[in-house]
Amino acid sequence: MRLLSRTQNVATKYKYEKFPYLPPMEKEIIEMLIDGLTQTEIAEEMEVSKASILFG
């Protein structure tokens, strides 16, 4: 959950392209948040293993 909160904070202020040092999974989440997806939709979009890491 901490990872998602951190990426949401970044996504609300900047587009992910300004943060090339972020890991690929964080970039993917930020891109989805910029597109307006909810946490549930992001979990559905991502593979189960990735979603379980993010959402517990």
C-alpha positions, 0 to 999 in steps of 0.5 A: 500500500505504501508503494501505491500511495507514493506513486499516487502522490507522484502521479497527481503532480507529474507525468511519469516521464519526468521520473525515469529512475522509477522502477518499471512497475511504478511507472506502469502504476503511475501511467494507469493513475494518470489515465484515471484508473482506480486501485481496484481497476489497477489490481485487475489490470496487473498480474495477480503476483504484482497486485498482491505485492501492491495491495497485500 
